[in-house]
Amino acid sequence: MPNNNLIITPANRVQQVKEYYFSRKLKEIAEMNTNGADIISLGIGGPDRPPHADTINTLCQEAQKPNTHGYQPYVGLPELRDAFAQWYKRFYNVEFNPINEIQPLIGSKEGILHTTLAFINPGDGVLLPNPGYPTYTSVSKLAEAELFTYDLTEESDWEPDFDAIEKLPLEKIKLMWVNYPHMPTGKRASLELFQKLVDFGCKHNIVIVNDNPYSFILNDKPLSIFNAKGAKDIAIEMNSLSKSHNMPGWRIGMLASNPTFIQWILKVKSNIDSGQFRPMMKAAVEALKQGQEWYNELNAVYAKRRLIAEEIMDTLGCHFDSNQSGLFLWGRIPDSATSSEALADDILYNAHVFITPGFIFGSNGERYIRISLCATEEKMLEALNRIKQFIHKQ
């Protein structure tokens, strides 16, 4: 018999966050598929193609060795840190000391938590983009930070309004999250913007964290915030092999910064996880050796899919900027649409195609939708045809 006298409540931090939208929606889609719906998902940004064959072969070979299954260093293998440093030098023209300026991560999403815990005390302020990646907000809430959002709008070309930000109580704010190339809008990075961010951080003693997993996708000029002068004094950058090397499930990421910031973050990380699987780290080294031809091939595939996504946007009456980069296409919904969620649900329930409503990224995303390029051309064409049929029936 249950004990009805028990009164158990969760921590306040749990009550302040909701279940991740995709977690909730994917359960609904799974149930629809069980009932025969055959939903085409254009929602999640999870690459559907495999990593390079050399990457997979290295994983298999290393996993066969008898001495590769133990705990690994919290700082990752030296050869992995070296590979990340060489990658940054080759493609971003940025130099890092692999010994103390690079920290491998179990995916950059993990790094968001570790970085927040390393810099934020309860009540400290965090600057969050609106629209932006929801995890920045949820992790800040879990850390019991005070949240301050800065607006990104189509009118401002999805860049921060520094004059407006200067009016905030900046003495309370310790951390600012940025993400260029930007998700969900696809706004590309620029050296001018990165320099403004670094100068702003130095002026107000606010650590600037750039989350940078999309710089190789449909973007011929990858940039790092460390291309800006003085960035190592105040900035952190996270990067990932999930998007650029088709390795989302592998959970291989990294962050780079000055040795002091790295050491603070390592103090948190080393008390939470026990390192990464050695064969995966060895395989990541192989992935990072790939040359420009790898990215060219990857982008040739996404460019074809992007054309179909643009036709889907046109079919839905949405407006979009053709200069976007990244794994998604971001579009403004027509004025006749009630909301982004209503439009997305309409397409899901009637055309059996899942697209992402922009409201989940913040209030400035309410009148937008996002289409993922992480489905085959055949699936995307089928999604386009389903949507056309639904639209024509209305």
Residue pairs with C-beta under 8 A, 6 or more apart in sequence:
12 144
13 141
13 142
13 143
13 144
16 141
16 142
17 138
17 141
17 142
18 138
20 134
20 138
21 134
21 360
22 43
22 44
25 43
25 354
26 44
29 37
29 39
29 41
29 348
29 354
32 39
32 352
33 39
37 352
38 352
39 348
39 352
39 353
39 354
40 352
40 353
40 354
40 375
40 379
40 380
40 382
40 383
40 386
41 354
41 372
41 375
42 309
42 312
42 353
42 354
42 355
42 356
42 371
42 372
42 374
42 375
42 380
42 383
43 354
43 355
43 356
43 370
43 372
44 372
44 374
45 183
45 243
45 327
45 328
45 372
45 374
46 242
46 248
46 249
46 374
47 242
47 243
47 246
47 247
47 248
47 327
47 374
48 374
48 375
48 376
49 246
49 298
49 301
50 56
50 246
51 245
51 246
51 247
51 250
51 283
51 287
52 245
52 286
52 287
52 290
52 294
54 286
54 287
54 289
54 290
55 245
55 247
55 283
55 284
55 286
55 287
56 283
58 279
58 282
58 283
58 285
58 286
59 279
59 280
59 282
59 283
61 279
62 68
62 278
62 279
62 282
62 283
63 279
65 279
68 278
68 279
69 278
70 278
71 274
71 275
72 274
72 275
72 276
72 277
72 278
72 281
73 275
74 266
74 269
74 270
74 273
74 274
74 275
75 81
75 103
75 104
75 266
76 103
76 104
76 275
76 276
76 281
77 104
77 278
77 281
77 282
77 285
78 98
79 281
79 282
79 285
80 104
80 281
80 282
80 284
80 285
81 98
81 99
81 102
81 104
82 98
83 284
83 285
83 288
83 289
84 96
84 98
84 102
84 104
84 239
84 254
84 256
84 288
85 95
85 96
85 97
85 98
85 101
85 102
86 288
87 288
88 94
88 95
88 96
88 224
88 226
88 256
89 95
89 96
91 216
91 222
92 222
92 223
92 224
92 226
92 227
93 227
94 224
94 226
94 227
96 102
96 226
96 256
97 259
100 259
100 262
100 263
101 232
101 256
101 257
101 258
101 259
101 262
102 254
102 255
102 256
102 262
103 111
103 254
103 255
103 256
103 262
103 265
103 266
103 269
104 252
104 253
104 254
104 276
104 281
105 111
105 114
105 238
105 252
105 253
105 254
105 255
105 269
106 251
106 252
106 253
106 273
106 276
107 240
107 242
107 251
107 252
107 253
108 211
108 213
108 238
108 239
108 240
108 242
108 253
108 254
108 255
109 135
109 253
110 251
110 253
110 269
110 273
111 238
111 253
111 254
111 255
111 265
112 135
112 136
112 139
112 211
112 238
113 139
113 142
113 272
114 265
114 268
114 269
114 272
115 175
115 209
115 236
115 238
115 255
115 265
116 126
116 139
116 140
116 142
116 143
116 145
116 175
117 143
117 268
118 261
118 264
118 265
118 267
118 268
119 174
119 175
119 207
119 264
120 126
120 140
120 143
120 145
120 174
120 175
122 143
122 144
122 145
123 144
123 145
123 146
124 145
124 146
124 172
124 173
124 174
124 175
125 145
125 146
125 147
125 148
125 168
125 169
125 172
125 173
125 174
125 175
126 136
126 140
126 145
126 146
126 147
126 148
126 173
126 174
126 175
126 176
126 177
127 148
127 149
127 150
127 165
127 168
127 173
127 175
127 176
127 177
127 206
128 136
128 137
128 140
128 147
128 148
128 149
128 150
128 177
129 136
129 149
129 150
129 152
129 160
129 177
129 178
129 179
129 182
129 362
130 149
130 150
130 151
130 152
130 361
130 362
130 363
130 364
130 365
131 152
131 184
131 185
131 358
131 361
131 362
131 364
131 365
131 368
132 152
132 177
132 179
132 183
132 361
132 362
133 177
133 179
133 183
133 211
133 361
134 360
134 361
136 177
136 211
137 147
137 362
140 147
141 147
145 175
146 172
148 168
148 169
148 173
149 362
150 160
150 161
150 164
150 165
150 168
151 160
151 161
151 164
151 364
152 158
152 159
152 160
152 182
152 185
152 187
152 364
153 364
154 332
157 187
158 182
158 185
158 187
159 187
159 193
160 178
160 196
160 197
162 196
162 200
165 200
170 204
170 206
171 204
173 204
173 206
174 205
174 206
174 207
175 206
175 207
175 209
176 197
176 200
176 201
176 206
176 207
176 208
176 209
177 209
177 211
178 197
178 208
178 209
178 210
178 211
178 225
179 210
179 211
179 212
180 187
180 188
180 189
180 190
180 193
180 194
180 210
180 212
180 223
181 187
181 188
181 189
181 212
181 214
181 215
181 217
181 219
181 325
181 326
182 188
182 326
183 214
183 326
183 328
184 328
184 330
184 356
184 358
184 361
184 365
184 368
184 370
185 324
185 330
186 321
186 323
186 324
186 325
186 326
186 328
186 329
186 330
187 324
188 219
188 221
188 323
188 324
188 325
189 212
189 215
189 223
189 225
190 223
191 223
191 227
191 228
194 210
194 223
194 224
194 225
194 227
194 228
194 231
195 228
195 229
197 208
197 210
197 225
197 228
197 235
198 208
198 225
198 228
198 229
198 230
198 231
198 234
198 235
199 230
200 206
200 208
201 207
201 208
201 234
201 235
202 230
202 233
202 234
206 234
207 234
207 235
207 236
207 261
208 225
208 231
208 234
208 235
208 236
209 235
209 236
209 237
209 238
210 224
210 225
210 235
210 236
210 237
210 238
211 237
211 238
212 224
212 225
212 237
212 238
212 239
213 238
213 239
213 240
213 242
213 243
213 244
213 253
214 243
214 325
214 326
214 327
215 222
215 223
215 224
215 239
215 244
215 325
216 222
216 243
216 244
216 295
216 298
216 299
217 243
217 244
217 298
217 299
217 302
217 325
217 326
217 327
218 299
218 302
218 303
218 306
218 324
218 325
218 326
219 325
219 326
224 237
225 231
225 235
225 237
226 232
226 235
226 237
226 256
228 235
232 257
232 258
233 258
235 257
236 255
236 256
236 257
236 261
236 265
237 255
237 256
237 257
238 253
238 254
238 255
239 253
239 254
239 255
239 256
240 252
240 253
240 254
241 247
241 250
241 252
241 253
241 284
241 287
241 288
242 248
242 250
242 251
242 252
242 253
243 326
243 327
244 295
244 298
245 287
245 288
245 290
245 294
246 298
247 284
247 287
250 280
250 283
250 284
251 276
252 276
252 280
252 281
252 284
252 287
255 262
255 265
256 262
257 265
302 327
302 373
304 377
305 373
305 375
305 377
305 380
306 329
306 373
308 377
308 380
308 381
308 384
309 329
309 371
309 373
309 380
310 320
310 322
310 329
311 384
312 355
312 371
312 380
312 383
312 384
312 387
313 319
313 320
313 329
313 331
313 371
315 384
315 387
315 388
315 391
316 331
316 333
316 334
316 343
316 347
316 369
316 387
316 391
317 333
317 334
317 336
317 337
318 331
318 332
318 333
318 334
318 369
319 331
319 332
320 329
320 330
320 331
320 332
321 330
324 330
327 372
327 373
327 374
328 356
328 370
328 371
328 372
328 373
329 370
329 371
329 373
330 358
330 368
330 369
330 370
331 368
331 369
331 370
331 371
332 367
332 368
333 340
333 343
333 367
333 368
333 369
337 343
339 357
339 359
339 366
339 367
340 357
340 358
340 359
340 365
340 366
340 367
340 368
340 369
341 357
341 359
343 357
343 369
344 354
344 355
344 356
344 357
344 369
345 357
347 353
347 354
347 355
347 387
347 390
348 354
348 355
350 390
351 383
351 386
351 387
351 389
351 390
352 386
353 383
353 386
353 387
355 369
355 370
355 371
355 372
356 369
356 370
356 371
356 372
357 369
357 370
358 365
358 366
358 367
358 368
358 369
358 370
359 365
359 366
361 370
373 380
375 383
